[in-house]
Amino acid sequence: MTLNKDNRDSIVSYRLQRAKETLTELKANIEMKFWRIAANRLYYACYYAATALLVQNNLTTRTHSGVISQLSLHFIKKGLLNVEYGKLYKKLFELRQTGDYDDLVIIKEDEVLGLLAPAEKFIAEIENLIKNKELKNI
């Protein structure tokens, strides 16, 4: 389904807001030392930002793995997004999968805290790409 510009802009704005709200949720979970939930929120903050970028550029996907593929194909391979952000996003996805679905797994404080600043930079970089008018509809 192709969205018109106004609908696309609304969804992009909404998802960026969700990314920021999810960062706030993440930090609250960090304060409570809920590391598994914090890992989940860390991934989803980046997911909302990444999907905002995809929507802005009329790129669709139905799965989380599809988001990884689309980011790689359209932004990382073209040099618009640093390859390190692709690795980070995959790592966040795997950590979230492990924490949400695997039994007897303990997510540790240093795992989450070590990914916080890079995730915040990832989201900021996505916002910069979204603001760059030349990238629309790549």
C-alpha positions as CSV (number, residue, x, y, z in Angstrom):
1,M,0.0,0.0,0.0
2,T,1.4,3.4,-1.0
3,L,0.7,6.3,1.3
4,N,0.3,9.9,0.3
5,K,2.8,12.4,1.5
6,D,0.6,13.7,4.4
7,N,-0.1,10.2,5.7
8,R,3.6,9.2,5.4
9,D,4.7,12.3,7.2
10,S,2.2,11.6,10.0
11,I,3.4,8.1,10.4
12,V,7.0,9.1,10.4
13,S,6.4,11.8,13.0
14,Y,4.4,9.3,15.1
15,R,7.1,6.6,15.0
16,L,9.9,9.1,15.9
17,Q,7.8,10.2,18.9
18,R,7.4,6.5,19.8
19,A,11.2,6.1,19.6
20,K,11.7,8.9,22.0
21,E,9.0,7.7,24.4
22,T,10.5,4.2,24.3
23,L,13.9,5.7,25.3
24,T,12.1,7.2,28.3
25,E,10.6,3.8,29.2
26,L,14.0,2.3,28.7
27,K,15.6,4.6,31.2
28,A,12.9,4.0,33.8
29,N,13.6,0.2,33.4
30,I,17.3,0.8,33.8
31,E,16.7,2.7,37.0
32,M,14.7,-0.3,38.3
33,K,17.4,-2.7,37.1
34,F,14.9,-4.6,34.9
35,W,17.5,-5.5,32.3
36,R,15.4,-7.9,30.2
37,I,12.7,-5.3,29.8
38,A,15.3,-2.6,29.2
39,A,16.9,-4.7,26.4
40,N,13.4,-5.0,24.8
41,R,12.8,-1.2,25.1
42,L,16.3,-0.5,23.7
43,Y,15.5,-2.5,20.6
44,Y,12.1,-1.1,20.1
45,A,13.3,2.5,20.4
46,C,15.6,1.8,17.5
47,Y,12.9,-0.2,15.6
48,Y,10.5,2.7,15.7
49,A,13.1,5.1,14.3
50,A,14.2,2.6,11.7
51,T,10.7,2.0,10.5
52,A,10.1,5.7,10.4
53,L,13.0,6.0,7.9
54,L,11.6,3.1,5.8
55,V,8.1,4.6,5.7
56,Q,9.4,8.0,4.7
57,N,11.1,6.4,1.8
58,N,8.1,4.2,0.7
59,L,9.9,1.0,1.8
60,T,7.7,-1.6,3.4
61,T,8.4,-4.8,5.4
62,R,6.2,-7.2,7.3
63,T,8.9,-8.6,9.7
64,H,11.6,-7.4,12.0
65,S,14.1,-9.2,9.9
66,G,12.8,-7.3,6.9
67,V,13.6,-4.1,8.6
68,I,17.2,-5.2,9.0
69,S,17.3,-6.2,5.4
70,Q,15.8,-3.0,4.1
71,L,18.1,-0.8,6.2
72,S,21.1,-2.7,4.9
73,L,20.0,-2.7,1.3
74,H,18.8,0.9,1.0
75,F,20.9,2.8,3.6
76,I,24.0,0.9,4.7
77,K,25.1,-0.5,1.4
78,K,24.6,2.9,-0.2
79,G,26.8,4.6,2.5
80,L,23.9,6.6,3.9
81,L,24.1,4.9,7.3
82,N,27.3,3.6,8.9
83,V,27.8,-0.1,8.8
84,E,28.3,-0.1,12.5
85,Y,24.7,0.9,12.9
86,G,23.6,-2.1,11.0
87,K,25.7,-4.3,13.3
88,L,24.2,-2.5,16.3
89,Y,20.7,-2.9,15.1
90,K,21.2,-6.7,14.5
91,K,22.7,-7.0,18.0
92,L,19.8,-5.2,19.6
93,F,17.4,-7.5,17.7
94,E,19.2,-10.6,18.8
95,L,19.4,-9.4,22.4
96,R,15.6,-8.7,22.4
97,Q,14.8,-12.0,20.9
98,T,16.9,-13.8,23.5
99,G,15.4,-11.9,26.4
100,D,11.8,-12.2,25.2
101,Y,11.8,-15.8,24.0
102,D,14.6,-17.9,25.4
103,D,14.3,-19.6,28.8
104,L,16.7,-19.2,31.6
105,V,18.5,-16.3,30.0
106,I,19.8,-13.5,32.1
107,I,20.4,-10.1,30.4
108,K,23.1,-8.3,32.3
109,E,23.5,-4.7,33.2
110,D,26.6,-4.1,31.3
111,E,25.0,-5.5,28.1
112,V,22.2,-3.0,28.2
113,L,24.3,0.0,29.5
114,G,27.0,-0.7,26.8
115,L,24.4,-0.4,24.1
116,L,22.5,2.7,25.4
117,A,24.7,5.5,24.0
118,P,25.2,3.8,20.6
119,A,21.4,3.3,20.3
120,E,20.8,6.9,21.1
121,K,23.3,7.9,18.4
122,F,21.6,5.5,16.0
123,I,18.2,7.2,16.6
124,A,19.8,10.6,16.2
125,E,21.4,9.5,12.9
126,I,18.0,8.2,11.7
127,E,16.4,11.5,12.5
128,N,19.1,13.3,10.6
129,L,18.5,11.1,7.5
130,I,14.8,11.8,7.8
131,K,15.3,15.5,7.9
132,N,17.5,15.3,4.8
133,K,15.0,16.1,2.0
134,E,17.3,14.7,-0.7
135,L,16.9,11.1,0.6
136,K,13.1,11.0,0.3
137,N,11.9,8.3,-1.9
138,I,15.3,6.7,-2.5
